[in-house]
Amino acid sequence: MTRTLPELLAAIATGAAAALVVVAVAIVPFLTPAWVGFEQGRTHAAELTGYAGEELSVATNAILHDLVFGPPDFAVEVNGAPVLEERERSHMRDVRGVFGGFFALSLLAAVALVVLVAGARLRGHPARAWRAIATGMKVLLVGIVVAGVIVTFFFDAAFEIFHRLFFAGGSYTFDPRTDRLVQLFPFDFWSETTLVVGGVIVVLASLVWFAASRLGQASTTADLATPAAGGSLAPTRDGAG
């Protein structure tokens, strides 16, 4: 059956909110010292910075702390010398602003998702919410596959476009020969991390799609099995989400 405009908008909002929450959840593990330390080892950050193992951990963990928890001063020192210069610290404050905005939006999306699913249940159409979530996951999967192809073959261009979109021109260019920020987090660090994040999103989106599809089918079956007034079976008007 054709849905009304409010129903269509609710379905789109539900799918989009679910997709945003999945992306946010997928990113969180990559902001931890465990992943960053592992990837720094792969990309030879210790050799690039000249820091010993403990010094590298102190510098990196302090930067991660300021990025995630704040305050965003990024003023960590190693052996009495600041790790980052003011221009690097300024960029990290910009990065924190972007991350903060993204996760604030993700939190709002999570709240909206709960409200939308609960509202669909209260109106007696839970299948619509589950189908909308399943559709959101399918769209997300297609988007990630396309993005994965782009990142694999054109990472330099994609990296530049991303920074132009979110940061002031010239504020994100650093010299890997002298600037600690790009020595701590080399270019390969970002290319490899981006691909792994994409893989995690694919796995999470696939799991959510499977679960939402099954729940949608179960809700539809339950609705069809519920007798309407007069004792007949009344099919629902659920459309594909």
C-alpha positions in Angstrom: 0.0 0.0 0.0 1.1 3.6 -0.7 2.3 5.4 2.4 1.5 8.9 3.4 4.3 11.6 3.3 4.7 11.6 7.1 5.1 7.8 7.0 7.7 8.0 4.2 9.6 10.7 6.0 9.5 8.6 9.2 10.9 5.6 7.3 13.7 7.7 5.8 14.6 9.2 9.2 14.6 5.8 10.8 16.9 4.3 8.2 19.3 7.3 8.2 19.4 7.4 12.0 20.3 3.7 12.2 23.0 4.1 9.6 24.6 7.0 11.5 24.5 5.1 14.7 26.2 2.1 13.1 29.0 4.3 11.7 29.6 6.0 15.0 29.7 2.6 16.8 32.2 1.3 14.2 34.5 4.3 14.7 34.8 4.2 18.5 37.3 1.3 18.8 39.7 3.1 16.5 40.0 6.0 19.0 41.5 3.7 21.6 45.2 3.4 22.5 45.1 -0.3 21.6 44.3 0.3 17.9 46.4 3.4 17.6 49.5 1.8 19.1 49.1 -1.3 16.9 48.8 0.8 13.8 51.7 3.1 14.8 53.8 0.0 15.0 52.8 -1.0 11.5 53.6 2.4 10.1 56.9 2.9 12.0 55.8 6.0 14.1 58.6 5.3 16.6 61.3 5.5 13.9 59.7 8.6 12.4 59.4 10.5 15.7 62.6 9.2 17.3 60.7 8.5 20.4 61.3 5.4 22.5 58.4 3.0 23.1 57.3 4.6 26.4 57.8 8.2 25.0 55.6 7.3 22.0 52.9 6.0 24.2 52.9 9.0 26.5 52.7 11.4 23.6 50.0 9.4 21.7 47.8 8.6 24.7 47.8 12.3 25.8 46.7 13.4 22.4 44.0 10.8 22.3 42.8 11.8 25.7 42.6 15.5 24.7 40.8 14.5 21.5 38.2 12.4 23.2 37.8 13.8 26.7 39.5 17.2 26.7 40.3 19.8 27.6 41.7 20.2 24.0 45.1 21.8 24.8 47.2 19.1 23.2 50.1 20.4 25.2 51.8 17.1 26.0 55.6 17.2 26.5 58.2 14.5 26.1 61.6 15.1 27.9 60.5 18.6 28.7 59.8 19.5 25.0 56.4 20.0 23.6 55.4 17.3 21.2 53.2 19.5 19.0 53.7 23.0 17.8 50.9 25.6 18.0 49.8 25.1 14.4 49.6 21.3 15.0 47.7 21.9 18.2 45.3 24.2 16.4 44.6 21.6 13.8 43.9 19.0 16.5 41.4 21.4 18.1 39.7 21.6 14.8 39.7 17.8 14.5 38.1 17.6 18.0 35.4 20.0 16.9 34.6 17.8 13.9 34.6 14.6 16.0 32.5 16.3 18.7 29.9 17.4 16.2 29.7 14.0 14.6 29.3 12.1 17.8 26.7 14.7 19.1 24.8 14.2 15.9 25.1 10.4 16.4 23.7 10.7 19.9 20.8 12.6 18.7 20.3 10.0 15.9 20.3 7.2 18.5 17.6 9.0 20.6 15.6 9.7 17.4 15.9 6.0 16.4 14.5 4.8 19.8 11.6 7.3 19.5 10.8 6.4 16.0 10.9 2.6 16.7 8.8 3.1 19.8 6.4 5.3 18.0 5.9 2.6 15.2 5.2 0.0 17.8 2.7 2.2 19.6 0.9 2.8 16.3 0.8 -1.0 15.7 3.2 -1.0 12.8 6.6 -2.2 14.2 7.4 -4.0 10.9 7.7 -0.6 9.2 10.4 0.5 11.6 12.4 -2.7 11.2 12.1 -2.6 7.4 13.2 1.0 7.4 16.3 0.1 9.4 17.0 -2.9 7.1 16.7 -0.5 4.1 19.1 2.0 5.8 21.6 -0.8 6.2 21.4 -1.7 2.6 22.0 1.9 1.5 24.9 2.1 4.0 26.4 -1.1 2.6 26.2 0.2 -0.9 27.7 3.5 0.1 30.6 1.8 2.0 31.4 -0.4 -0.9 31.5 2.6 -3.3 33.6 4.5 -0.8 35.9 1.5 -0.3 36.6 1.4 -4.0 37.4 5.1 -4.1 39.6 5.0 -1.0 41.5 1.9 -2.4 42.4 3.5 -5.7 42.1 7.3 -5.0 42.9 7.7 -1.3 45.1 10.8 -1.7 42.3 12.6 -3.5 39.6 11.5 -1.1 41.8 12.5 1.9 42.3 15.9 0.4 38.6 16.4 -0.3 37.7 15.4 3.2 40.0 17.9 4.7 38.9 20.7 2.4 35.3 20.0 3.4 35.9 20.2 7.2 39.1 22.3 7.7 40.4 25.7 6.6 42.7 25.6 3.6 46.4 25.3 4.6 45.6 24.4 8.2 46.1 20.6 7.7 49.2 20.5 5.6 52.3 19.4 7.5 55.9 18.3 6.7 56.5 14.6 7.6 60.2 15.5 7.9 59.7 17.9 10.8 56.2 17.9 12.1 55.4 15.4 14.9 51.7 15.2 14.2 52.2 13.5 10.8 55.1 11.4 12.2 52.9 10.1 15.0 50.0 9.5 12.6 51.6 8.8 9.2 49.7 8.8 5.9 49.7 5.0 5.8 48.2 5.1 9.3 45.1 6.8 7.9 44.8 4.8 4.7 44.9 1.5 6.6 42.7 2.6 9.4 40.1 3.9 6.9 39.9 0.6 5.2 39.6 -1.3 8.4 36.8 1.0 9.7 35.0 0.4 6.4 35.3 -3.3 7.0 33.9 -3.0 10.5 31.0 -0.9 9.2 30.2 -3.6 6.6 30.1 -6.3 9.3 28.0 -4.3 11.7 25.6 -3.1 8.9 25.2 -6.7 7.7 24.4 -7.9 11.2 21.8 -5.1 11.8 20.3 -5.7 8.4 19.9 -9.4 9.1 18.4 -8.8 12.6 16.1 -6.0 11.4 14.9 -8.1 8.4 14.1 -11.0 10.7 12.3 -8.8 13.2 10.3 -7.2 10.4 9.2 -10.6 9.1 8.3 -11.7 12.5 6.2 -8.6 13.1 4.4 -9.0 9.8 3.6 -12.6 10.6 2.3 -11.7 14.0 0.1 -9.0 12.5 -1.3 -11.4 9.9 -2.1 -13.9 12.7 -4.0 -11.4 14.8 -7.8 -11.7 14.3 -9.5 -8.5 13.3 -13.0 -7.5 14.5 -15.4 -10.2 13.4 -12.9 -13.0 13.6 -11.2 -12.6 10.2 -7.5 -12.2 9.7 -6.5 -8.6 8.9 -3.3 -8.1 6.9 -1.3 -5.0 7.8 -0.6 -2.1 5.5 3.1 -2.3 6.0 5.2 -1.3 3.0 8.8 -1.9 2.4 10.9 0.4 4.6 
